[in-house]
Amino acid sequence: MELYKNKERAKQKEDKLINMKKKKLKLTIELVPSTVWYSSLYEICKRNNRSSIWRKIKKEIFKKEGKNAGFVEKKKGVF
């Protein structure tokens, strides 16, 4: 029964997104596919012996964004 409700909710969300696209909104939303929820690029690189790639990505992000890159701070009054 729970699976049925989840499929029904997913269908409703999909229909809502389709309707939003038809309205040609100025602001678009891209959802993160559920297949990558709880995935970590660091863990994927580590698991596949690609730590050097992770270090390169990390270095570039820190260079561009600073040491706090990747942290999201909740601000009062938003959501």
C-alpha positions in Angstrom: 0.0 0.0 0.0 2.8 2.4 0.9 4.5 1.7 -2.4 1.3 2.6 -4.3 1.0 5.9 -2.4 4.7 6.8 -3.2 4.1 6.0 -6.9 0.9 8.1 -6.8 2.8 11.0 -5.2 5.6 10.8 -7.7 3.1 10.9 -10.6 1.4 14.0 -9.1 4.8 15.7 -8.7 5.7 14.8 -12.3 2.4 16.1 -13.6 2.9 19.3 -11.7 6.4 19.8 -13.2 5.0 19.1 -16.7 2.4 21.8 -16.1 5.0 24.2 -14.9 7.1 23.7 -18.0 4.1 24.4 -20.2 3.7 27.8 -18.5 7.2 28.6 -19.6 8.3 30.0 -16.3 11.3 32.3 -16.1 12.8 30.3 -13.2 13.3 26.6 -13.7 14.0 23.9 -11.2 16.1 20.9 -11.7 15.6 18.1 -9.3 18.3 15.8 -8.2 17.5 12.3 -9.4 16.8 9.9 -6.6 19.4 7.6 -7.9 22.1 9.9 -6.7 20.6 10.8 -3.3 23.0 10.1 -0.5 25.8 9.7 -3.0 29.2 11.2 -2.4 31.6 12.1 -5.2 34.4 11.6 -2.7 33.3 8.1 -1.8 32.8 7.2 -5.5 36.3 8.4 -6.3 37.8 6.7 -3.3 36.0 3.4 -4.1 37.3 3.5 -7.7 40.9 4.4 -6.8 40.5 7.9 -8.2 41.6 9.9 -5.2 43.8 12.1 -7.4 40.7 13.2 -9.3 38.9 14.1 -6.0 41.9 16.1 -4.8 42.0 18.0 -8.1 38.3 18.8 -7.8 38.6 19.8 -4.2 41.6 22.0 -4.9 39.8 23.8 -7.7 36.7 24.4 -5.6 38.7 25.7 -2.6 40.6 28.0 -4.9 37.4 29.4 -6.4 35.0 29.3 -3.3 37.3 29.2 -0.3 37.6 26.7 2.5 33.8 26.9 3.3 32.8 25.7 -0.2 30.0 23.1 0.0 28.5 24.3 3.3 25.0 25.8 3.2 24.1 28.1 5.9 20.4 28.5 6.9 19.4 32.1 7.0 16.6 33.4 9.2 13.4 33.9 7.3 14.2 31.7 4.3 12.0 28.7 4.0 
